[in-house]
Amino acid sequence: MRVIRVREFGDPSVLKLEDAPPPAAAAGQAVIDVEVAAVLFGDTIVRGGRFPFPLPYTPGLEVGGRVAAVGPGGDEALVGRRVVAVTPRTGGGYAEQAVVDTRWLFEVPDGTALDDAVPVFQAGAVALGMLGAMRLTAGETILITAAAGRLGSLLVQAAKAAGATVIGAVGSSGKTAFVTALGADAVVDYSMPDWIDQVTTATGGQGVDLALDAVGGAIGAGALAALRDGAGRLGSYGFASGEWTPLDAGVIGRRGLSVVGAAGITFAKPEAEQRADAERALSELAAGRLIPRIHAAFPLEGAPEAHAELEARSTIGAILLRPKSPYESRN
């Protein structure tokens, strides 16, 4: 079968198409014919050497397709079913077949496309989990940075469904219309020097009740500055800028703010609760209340181009790979 391998850290060109033996499932595992694999910004961070990871490896955490085989003692009724799943040890999805743990395998609702299910089942679960971790309540105002991204766009929708006033923050004016169409009450462009003032104006000078930030660096610092004194809370869950948000304990203490590791809390939940979040996300997708936008889909050999697209920061929504077509997966 064909796979993408990384044998050295570097730019997208280190993503190489290779041949590999087909995988075998151990007990508690299944083999998936991968029709869709998610391309995540975290994949680019690991590939570039900014996160410790053993070489060589095959990227790919989230996959969708049909079950080709189950491990010893597994449920044979799963074979042939359309599923989405998480690969073990956060790798292996950029391939025509992938091994997954069955405890992180989810059947796709009838009538739901894999192109939609793959970007939602985990990102939607994380979005719902982080809003719970931040204790968002109806009537509050939330600032969401990177609001046009895969996770950010789902956060906007979920926060609106929870009854919040949503201010989306994007990295270019070309993404404003998309985030507005998602239901955001206001959208600001954080490439503009006065974006924090715009947030303050949108809240009547009060600041936002909470912010969820995936960018870090100066943008994360701006999200912190935009919080309402006395009760504002920042949920930090990423560093797309290359650095985490700088935090001054004195400023946080004087202003009466809270900083929450929103993603860490979400991923520390018991497995049963995390599964419930993913199942709820798929249900919301099937009901039309949590809808992903697909920026682009590439063939397996297009993985370098997919990574370059993500790193150019011009994407709106999710980027996918299609390692194996539905026709191929049935043969």
C-alpha positions as a LaTeX table, in Angstrom:
\begin{tabular}{lrrr}
\hline
Residue & $x$ (\AA) & $y$ (\AA) & $z$ (\AA) \\
\hline
Met1 & 0.00 & 0.00 & 0.00 \\
Arg2 & 1.02 & 3.64 & $-0.37$ \\
Val3 & 1.91 & 5.76 & 2.65 \\
Ile4 & 3.45 & 9.13 & 3.41 \\
Arg5 & 6.63 & 8.87 & 5.48 \\
Val6 & 8.72 & 11.50 & 7.22 \\
Arg7 & 12.34 & 10.46 & 7.67 \\
Glu8 & 13.73 & 13.88 & 8.58 \\
Phe9 & 12.22 & 17.08 & 9.94 \\
Gly10 & 11.92 & 20.03 & 7.61 \\
Asp11 & 9.67 & 21.80 & 5.10 \\
Pro12 & 6.75 & 20.06 & 3.34 \\
Ser13 & 9.10 & 18.38 & 0.87 \\
Val14 & 10.10 & 15.86 & 3.58 \\
Leu15 & 6.65 & 14.25 & 3.18 \\
Lys16 & 7.54 & 11.36 & 0.86 \\
Leu17 & 5.25 & 8.85 & $-0.84$ \\
Glu18 & 6.46 & 5.30 & $-0.20$ \\
Asp19 & 5.26 & 1.70 & $-0.43$ \\
Ala20 & 4.72 & $-0.25$ & 2.77 \\
Pro21 & 3.28 & $-3.63$ & 3.77 \\
Pro22 & $-0.42$ & $-3.54$ & 4.67 \\
Pro23 & $-1.01$ & $-3.25$ & 8.42 \\
Ala24 & $-2.46$ & $-5.97$ & 10.65 \\
Ala25 & $-4.83$ & $-5.35$ & 13.53 \\
Ala26 & $-4.00$ & $-6.59$ & 17.02 \\
Ala27 & $-6.62$ & $-7.33$ & 19.66 \\
Gly28 & $-8.75$ & $-4.25$ & 20.28 \\
Gln29 & $-7.86$ & $-2.79$ & 16.90 \\
Ala30 & $-9.25$ & $-2.58$ & 13.37 \\
Val31 & $-7.80$ & $-1.86$ & 9.92 \\
Ile32 & $-9.51$ & 0.94 & 8.00 \\
Asp33 & $-9.46$ & 1.45 & 4.24 \\
Val34 & $-8.76$ & 5.17 & 4.48 \\
Glu35 & $-10.96$ & 7.22 & 2.16 \\
Val36 & $-10.41$ & 10.51 & 4.04 \\
Ala37 & $-7.62$ & 11.66 & 6.36 \\
Ala38 & $-7.55$ & 15.00 & 8.17 \\
Val39 & $-4.57$ & 17.31 & 7.72 \\
Leu40 & $-4.08$ & 19.22 & 10.97 \\
Phe41 & $-1.98$ & 22.26 & 11.77 \\
Gly42 & $-0.38$ & 20.14 & 14.48 \\
Asp43 & 0.89 & 17.85 & 11.71 \\
Thr44 & 2.91 & 20.75 & 10.30 \\
Ile45 & 4.37 & 21.55 & 13.72 \\
Val46 & 5.59 & 17.97 & 14.21 \\
Arg47 & 6.88 & 17.69 & 10.63 \\
Gly48 & 8.86 & 20.91 & 11.07 \\
Gly49 & 10.63 & 19.54 & 14.16 \\
Arg50 & 8.99 & 21.85 & 16.68 \\
Phe51 & 7.61 & 18.98 & 18.74 \\
Pro52 & 9.57 & 15.91 & 19.89 \\
Phe53 & 8.59 & 12.89 & 17.80 \\
Pro54 & 10.51 & 9.72 & 16.83 \\
Leu55 & 11.61 & 9.29 & 13.23 \\
Pro56 & 10.59 & 7.90 & 10.82 \\
Tyr57 & 6.83 & 8.19 & 11.10 \\
Thr58 & 3.63 & 8.44 & 9.09 \\
Pro59 & 1.49 & 11.48 & 10.02 \\
Gly60 & $-2.28$ & 11.38 & 10.40 \\
Leu61 & $-4.45$ & 11.28 & 13.51 \\
Glu62 & $-8.03$ & 11.30 & 12.18 \\
Val63 & $-9.31$ & 9.02 & 9.42 \\
Gly64 & $-12.55$ & 7.89 & 7.84 \\
Gly65 & $-13.42$ & 4.96 & 5.63 \\
Arg66 & $-14.66$ & 1.39 & 5.79 \\
Val67 & $-13.51$ & $-1.27$ & 8.22 \\
Ala68 & $-11.42$ & $-3.83$ & 6.30 \\
Ala69 & $-10.59$ & $-6.17$ & 9.19 \\
Val70 & $-10.73$ & $-6.47$ & 12.96 \\
Gly71 & $-8.18$ & $-7.92$ & 15.33 \\
Pro72 & $-8.45$ & $-11.23$ & 17.20 \\
Gly73 & $-11.67$ & $-11.40$ & 19.18 \\
Gly74 & $-13.03$ & $-8.26$ & 17.51 \\
Asp75 & $-16.58$ & $-7.63$ & 16.36 \\
Glu76 & $-16.74$ & $-9.01$ & 12.80 \\
Ala77 & $-19.98$ & $-7.07$ & 12.27 \\
Leu78 & $-17.85$ & $-3.93$ & 11.98 \\
Val79 & $-16.27$ & $-5.11$ & 8.72 \\
Gly80 & $-17.57$ & $-3.04$ & 5.81 \\
Arg81 & $-19.09$ & $-0.31$ & 7.97 \\
Arg82 & $-18.37$ & 3.38 & 7.39 \\
Val83 & $-16.52$ & 4.78 & 10.37 \\
Val84 & $-14.35$ & 7.60 & 11.58 \\
Ala85 & $-11.54$ & 6.86 & 13.99 \\
Val86 & $-8.40$ & 8.07 & 15.74 \\
Thr87 & $-5.07$ & 6.37 & 15.05 \\
Pro88 & $-3.00$ & 5.15 & 18.00 \\
Arg89 & 0.04 & 7.17 & 19.05 \\
Thr90 & $-1.21$ & 10.06 & 16.87 \\
Gly91 & 0.11 & 8.68 & 13.59 \\
Gly92 & $-0.54$ & 6.46 & 10.61 \\
Gly93 & $-3.46$ & 8.14 & 8.87 \\
Tyr94 & $-1.66$ & 9.40 & 5.74 \\
Ala95 & $-1.94$ & 5.96 & 4.16 \\
Glu96 & $-4.24$ & 3.78 & 2.11 \\
Gln97 & $-4.88$ & 1.66 & 5.20 \\
Ala98 & $-4.51$ & 2.53 & 8.87 \\
Val99 & $-4.75$ & 0.71 & 12.16 \\
Val100 & $-7.08$ & 2.24 & 14.75 \\
Asp101 & $-8.10$ & 1.38 & 18.29 \\
Thr102 & $-11.74$ & 0.27 & 18.28 \\
Arg103 & $-12.47$ & 2.23 & 21.44 \\
Trp104 & $-11.89$ & 5.41 & 19.36 \\
Leu105 & $-13.92$ & 4.23 & 16.39 \\
Phe106 & $-17.33$ & 5.77 & 15.63 \\
Glu107 & $-19.92$ & 4.76 & 13.08 \\
Val108 & $-20.92$ & 7.52 & 10.68 \\
Pro109 & $-24.63$ & 8.41 & 10.65 \\
Asp110 & $-26.54$ & 7.38 & 7.52 \\
Gly111 & $-26.58$ & 10.11 & 4.90 \\
Thr112 & $-23.51$ & 11.84 & 6.34 \\
Ala113 & $-20.48$ & 12.23 & 4.06 \\
Leu114 & $-17.07$ & 11.12 & 5.30 \\
Asp115 & $-15.69$ & 14.46 & 4.08 \\
Asp116 & $-17.91$ & 16.08 & 6.73 \\
Ala117 & $-17.63$ & 13.46 & 9.47 \\
Val118 & $-13.82$ & 13.42 & 9.59 \\
Pro119 & $-13.43$ & 17.18 & 10.27 \\
Val120 & $-16.21$ & 17.13 & 12.89 \\
Phe121 & $-16.03$ & 14.01 & 15.05 \\
Gln122 & $-12.89$ & 15.05 & 16.95 \\
Ala123 & $-12.75$ & 18.80 & 16.33 \\
Gly124 & $-16.42$ & 19.09 & 17.21 \\
Ala125 & $-15.89$ & 17.03 & 20.34 \\
Val126 & $-12.98$ & 19.28 & 21.35 \\
Ala127 & $-15.03$ & 22.41 & 20.63 \\
Leu128 & $-17.90$ & 21.17 & 22.80 \\
Gly129 & $-15.48$ & 20.02 & 25.50 \\
Met130 & $-13.59$ & 23.33 & 25.62 \\
Leu131 & $-16.77$ & 25.40 & 25.84 \\
Gly132 & $-17.75$ & 23.20 & 28.77 \\
Ala133 & $-14.32$ & 23.62 & 30.35 \\
Met134 & $-14.66$ & 27.40 & 30.02 \\
Arg135 & $-18.15$ & 27.25 & 31.58 \\
Leu136 & $-19.70$ & 29.30 & 28.81 \\
Thr137 & $-23.26$ & 30.30 & 29.63 \\
Ala138 & $-26.04$ & 31.84 & 27.54 \\
Gly139 & $-25.78$ & 35.61 & 27.34 \\
Glu140 & $-21.99$ & 35.77 & 27.70 \\
Thr141 & $-19.71$ & 37.24 & 25.05 \\
Ile142 & $-16.88$ & 35.08 & 23.70 \\
Leu143 & $-13.93$ & 35.99 & 21.49 \\
Ile144 & $-12.68$ & 33.16 & 19.25 \\
Thr145 & $-9.35$ & 33.61 & 17.46 \\
Ala146 & $-8.55$ & 31.69 & 14.26 \\
Ala147 & $-12.32$ & 31.63 & 13.80 \\
Ala148 & $-12.09$ & 30.62 & 10.14 \\
Gly149 & $-10.08$ & 27.50 & 10.87 \\
Arg150 & $-11.34$ & 23.95 & 11.18 \\
Leu151 & $-11.80$ & 24.07 & 14.95 \\
Gly152 & $-12.49$ & 27.79 & 15.17 \\
Ser153 & $-15.41$ & 27.56 & 12.75 \\
Leu154 & $-16.98$ & 24.78 & 14.84 \\
Leu155 & $-16.44$ & 26.81 & 18.03 \\
Val156 & $-18.32$ & 29.73 & 16.50 \\
Gln157 & $-21.29$ & 27.50 & 15.66 \\
Ala158 & $-21.31$ & 25.70 & 19.01 \\
Ala159 & $-21.00$ & 28.93 & 21.01 \\
Lys160 & $-23.90$ & 30.49 & 19.09 \\
Ala161 & $-25.99$ & 27.38 & 19.71 \\
Ala162 & $-25.22$ & 27.77 & 23.42 \\
Gly163 & $-26.71$ & 31.28 & 23.39 \\
Ala164 & $-23.50$ & 33.31 & 23.46 \\
Thr165 & $-22.65$ & 36.52 & 21.65 \\
Val166 & $-19.71$ & 35.57 & 19.43 \\
Ile167 & $-16.88$ & 37.78 & 18.19 \\
Gly168 & $-14.74$ & 35.99 & 15.65 \\
Ala169 & $-11.14$ & 37.05 & 15.05 \\
Val170 & $-9.44$ & 36.18 & 11.76 \\
Gly171 & $-6.06$ & 36.75 & 10.18 \\
Ser172 & $-7.23$ & 38.49 & 7.02 \\
Ser173 & $-10.24$ & 40.44 & 5.79 \\
Gly174 & $-10.90$ & 37.74 & 3.18 \\
Lys175 & $-12.16$ & 35.43 & 5.93 \\
Thr176 & $-14.62$ & 37.90 & 7.46 \\
Ala177 & $-17.63$ & 36.99 & 5.31 \\
Phe178 & $-17.21$ & 33.27 & 6.04 \\
Val179 & $-17.17$ & 33.74 & 9.82 \\
Thr180 & $-20.12$ & 36.14 & 9.62 \\
Ala181 & $-22.05$ & 33.49 & 7.69 \\
Leu182 & $-21.35$ & 31.00 & 10.49 \\
Gly183 & $-23.37$ & 33.25 & 12.79 \\
Ala184 & $-20.74$ & 35.41 & 14.47 \\
Asp185 & $-22.19$ & 38.66 & 15.80 \\
Ala186 & $-19.02$ & 40.57 & 14.92 \\
Val187 & $-15.74$ & 39.75 & 13.17 \\
Val188 & $-12.40$ & 41.51 & 13.58 \\
Asp189 & $-9.20$ & 41.18 & 11.58 \\
Tyr190 & $-6.24$ & 40.74 & 13.93 \\
Ser191 & $-3.78$ & 41.70 & 11.21 \\
Met192 & $-5.04$ & 45.27 & 11.81 \\
Pro193 & $-3.37$ & 47.29 & 14.60 \\
Asp194 & $-6.65$ & 48.40 & 16.18 \\
Trp195 & $-8.32$ & 44.98 & 16.38 \\
Ile196 & $-8.40$ & 44.96 & 20.20 \\
Asp197 & $-10.09$ & 48.37 & 20.20 \\
Gln198 & $-12.66$ & 46.94 & 17.77 \\
Val199 & $-13.40$ & 44.10 & 20.20 \\
Thr200 & $-13.78$ & 46.56 & 23.06 \\
Thr201 & $-16.12$ & 48.72 & 20.99 \\
Ala202 & $-18.21$ & 45.69 & 20.03 \\
Thr203 & $-18.74$ & 44.96 & 23.72 \\
Gly204 & $-19.73$ & 48.50 & 24.65 \\
Gly205 & $-16.37$ & 49.11 & 26.28 \\
Gln206 & $-16.72$ & 46.22 & 28.74 \\
Gly207 & $-14.51$ & 43.60 & 27.11 \\
Val208 & $-15.41$ & 39.97 & 26.49 \\
Asp209 & $-16.38$ & 37.50 & 29.21 \\
Leu210 & $-14.09$ & 34.85 & 27.79 \\
Ala211 & $-11.75$ & 34.14 & 24.90 \\
Leu212 & $-10.56$ & 30.93 & 23.29 \\
Asp213 & $-7.19$ & 31.34 & 21.59 \\
Ala214 & $-5.29$ & 28.96 & 19.32 \\
Val215 & $-2.73$ & 31.45 & 18.00 \\
Gly216 & $-0.67$ & 32.49 & 21.02 \\
Gly217 & 2.08 & 35.12 & 20.85 \\
Ala218 & 0.93 & 38.68 & 20.27 \\
Ile219 & $-2.56$ & 37.57 & 19.22 \\
Gly220 & $-3.03$ & 35.61 & 22.43 \\
Ala221 & $-1.79$ & 38.62 & 24.39 \\
Gly222 & $-4.39$ & 40.72 & 22.55 \\
Ala223 & $-7.13$ & 38.26 & 23.48 \\
Leu224 & $-6.04$ & 38.55 & 27.11 \\
Ala225 & $-6.13$ & 42.35 & 26.87 \\
Ala226 & $-9.68$ & 42.21 & 25.46 \\
Leu227 & $-11.07$ & 40.40 & 28.52 \\
Arg228 & $-13.48$ & 42.06 & 30.91 \\
Asp229 & $-11.85$ & 43.09 & 34.19 \\
Gly230 & $-13.00$ & 41.23 & 37.28 \\
Ala231 & $-14.25$ & 38.04 & 35.66 \\
Gly232 & $-12.71$ & 37.60 & 32.21 \\
Arg233 & $-11.19$ & 34.22 & 31.42 \\
Leu234 & $-8.80$ & 33.12 & 28.71 \\
Gly235 & $-8.79$ & 29.58 & 27.37 \\
Ser236 & $-5.46$ & 28.90 & 25.67 \\
Tyr237 & $-5.28$ & 25.82 & 23.44 \\
Gly238 & $-2.61$ & 26.39 & 20.81 \\
Phe239 & 0.36 & 28.33 & 19.51 \\
Ala240 & $-0.07$ & 28.57 & 15.74 \\
Ser241 & 2.12 & 31.69 & 15.85 \\
Gly242 & 5.02 & 29.56 & 17.08 \\
Glu243 & 4.91 & 30.69 & 20.70 \\
Trp244 & 2.50 & 30.47 & 23.60 \\
Thr245 & 0.73 & 33.55 & 24.91 \\
Pro246 & 3.04 & 35.49 & 27.27 \\
Leu247 & 1.46 & 35.72 & 30.71 \\
Asp248 & 2.17 & 38.33 & 33.39 \\
Ala249 & 0.94 & 37.04 & 36.76 \\
Gly250 & 0.89 & 40.57 & 38.15 \\
Val251 & $-1.39$ & 41.86 & 35.39 \\
Ile252 & $-3.65$ & 38.81 & 35.65 \\
Gly253 & $-3.91$ & 39.25 & 39.40 \\
Arg254 & $-4.59$ & 43.00 & 39.31 \\
Arg255 & $-7.24$ & 42.67 & 36.62 \\
Gly256 & $-8.95$ & 39.70 & 38.25 \\
Leu257 & $-8.60$ & 37.41 & 35.22 \\
Ser258 & $-8.43$ & 33.63 & 34.90 \\
Val259 & $-6.32$ & 31.58 & 32.49 \\
Val260 & $-7.56$ & 28.08 & 31.71 \\
Gly261 & $-5.86$ & 25.22 & 29.88 \\
Ala262 & $-9.04$ & 24.51 & 27.96 \\
Ala263 & $-7.69$ & 21.76 & 25.71 \\
Gly264 & $-5.81$ & 20.10 & 28.56 \\
Ile265 & $-8.99$ & 19.88 & 30.63 \\
Thr266 & $-10.88$ & 18.48 & 27.65 \\
Phe267 & $-8.30$ & 15.78 & 26.89 \\
Ala268 & $-8.04$ & 14.83 & 30.58 \\
Lys269 & $-11.72$ & 13.89 & 30.76 \\
Pro270 & $-12.54$ & 10.21 & 31.24 \\
Glu271 & $-12.68$ & 8.24 & 27.99 \\
Ala272 & $-16.42$ & 7.71 & 28.31 \\
Glu273 & $-17.00$ & 11.48 & 28.43 \\
Gln274 & $-14.70$ & 12.09 & 25.47 \\
Arg275 & $-16.53$ & 9.42 & 23.47 \\
Ala276 & $-19.83$ & 11.06 & 24.40 \\
Asp277 & $-18.54$ & 14.41 & 23.12 \\
Ala278 & $-17.56$ & 12.83 & 19.78 \\
Glu279 & $-20.92$ & 11.07 & 19.45 \\
Arg280 & $-22.70$ & 14.32 & 20.25 \\
Ala281 & $-20.62$ & 16.14 & 17.61 \\
Leu282 & $-21.62$ & 13.55 & 14.98 \\
Ser283 & $-25.26$ & 13.89 & 16.03 \\
Glu284 & $-25.05$ & 17.67 & 15.70 \\
Leu285 & $-23.51$ & 17.19 & 12.24 \\
Ala286 & $-26.30$ & 14.84 & 11.17 \\
Ala287 & $-28.86$ & 17.36 & 12.44 \\
Gly288 & $-27.26$ & 20.18 & 10.46 \\
Arg289 & $-26.27$ & 22.20 & 13.53 \\
Leu290 & $-22.49$ & 21.67 & 13.30 \\
Ile291 & $-21.33$ & 22.03 & 9.72 \\
Pro292 & $-17.70$ & 21.94 & 8.56 \\
Arg293 & $-16.29$ & 23.83 & 5.62 \\
Ile294 & $-13.82$ & 21.96 & 3.43 \\
His295 & $-11.11$ & 24.27 & 2.15 \\
Ala296 & $-9.47$ & 21.67 & $-0.09$ \\
Ala297 & $-8.95$ & 17.94 & $-0.54$ \\
Phe298 & $-5.77$ & 16.45 & $-2.00$ \\
Pro299 & $-4.74$ & 12.97 & $-3.16$ \\
Leu300 & $-2.28$ & 11.15 & $-0.92$ \\
Glu301 & 0.71 & 12.30 & $-2.96$ \\
Gly302 & $-0.50$ & 15.88 & $-2.47$ \\
Ala303 & 0.40 & 15.86 & 1.24 \\
Pro304 & 3.29 & 18.35 & 0.74 \\
Glu305 & 0.94 & 20.76 & $-1.03$ \\
Ala306 & $-1.65$ & 20.32 & 1.73 \\
His307 & 0.92 & 21.22 & 4.40 \\
Ala308 & 2.13 & 24.22 & 2.40 \\
Glu309 & $-1.47$ & 25.42 & 2.08 \\
Leu310 & $-1.98$ & 25.22 & 5.84 \\
Glu311 & 1.26 & 27.02 & 6.61 \\
Ala312 & 0.39 & 29.83 & 4.21 \\
Arg313 & $-2.46$ & 30.73 & 6.64 \\
Ser314 & $-4.86$ & 31.24 & 3.76 \\
Thr315 & $-7.15$ & 28.33 & 4.54 \\
Ile316 & $-10.81$ & 28.63 & 5.45 \\
Gly317 & $-11.99$ & 25.42 & 7.06 \\
Ala318 & $-10.54$ & 21.91 & 6.90 \\
Ile319 & $-7.93$ & 20.35 & 4.62 \\
Leu320 & $-8.26$ & 16.67 & 3.75 \\
Leu321 & $-6.32$ & 13.91 & 2.02 \\
Arg322 & $-8.05$ & 11.19 & 0.01 \\
Pro323 & $-5.66$ & 8.19 & 0.12 \\
Lys324 & $-8.11$ & 5.67 & $-1.34$ \\
Ser325 & $-11.28$ & 6.24 & $-3.34$ \\
Pro326 & $-14.55$ & 4.60 & $-2.25$ \\
Tyr327 & $-14.32$ & 2.33 & $-5.32$ \\
Glu328 & $-10.82$ & 1.19 & $-4.40$ \\
Ser329 & $-11.82$ & 0.51 & $-0.78$ \\
Arg330 & $-14.42$ & $-2.04$ & $-1.92$ \\
Asn331 & $-11.95$ & $-4.02$ & $-3.99$ \\
\hline
\end{tabular}
